[in-house]
């Protein structure tokens, strides 16, 4: 597998924990300079202290001005060659109880956060000989799940954005892809497990099994497995891979 070019600068949104942190650490291990971006300064600084990143930037991806200011500051340190648009959140509710505010929250974080981040890095990235944009979507962007219609709609929007933007950038050295994890062993899924336990009275093991049943391998995905797919897409050998939505889900489609 062809690796990264010499010391690219990678920005990972939502990089302080879970999938984002695993991606950041993998990029560091591959020789990248990594800035992790998020809302919680203490979590981000701990990631830096642990060697999972070199720098931290504070911003809420749903706040366009805040995010673009943080990206500009990170870019001034070193131009950004790799964007991993990972930040996201999930809320569950029956469609009948999913009001406009819920849909707006899910779109603001999971879709517009990706839009704002790409808009912040793409102009400069197109002027350089190498650029990689990877959005961390979800299998929810490839299919439907009950009780998360707002989240699913936002992730479908991310896939559409990736496919369109890949065509617009095909004449440059920038590739644009999405990685779509199934249920992954993260804090976000831990919240879903707690919700299942609370609403159904099931044990933790039963709640985990309820989520893992979607995966034909019968398990949760690990953050490192997602990071490995992202690292491949960021490599020089993946230059012909663009506009794709790659499931990391144990065979779930």
Secondary structure, 3 states (H helix, E strand, C coil): CCCCCCCCEEEEECCCCHHHHHHHHHHHHCCCEEEEEECCHHHHHHHHHCCCCCEEEECCCCCHHHHHHHHHHHHHHCCCCEEEECCCCCCCECHHHCCHHHHHHHHHHHHHHHHHHHHHHHHHHHCCCCEEEEEECCHHHCCCCCCEHHHHHHHHHHHHHHHHHHHHCCCCCEEEEEEEECCECCHHHHHHHHHHHHHHCCCHHHHHHHHHCCCCCCCCECHHHHHHHHHHHHCHHHCCCCCCEEEECCCCC
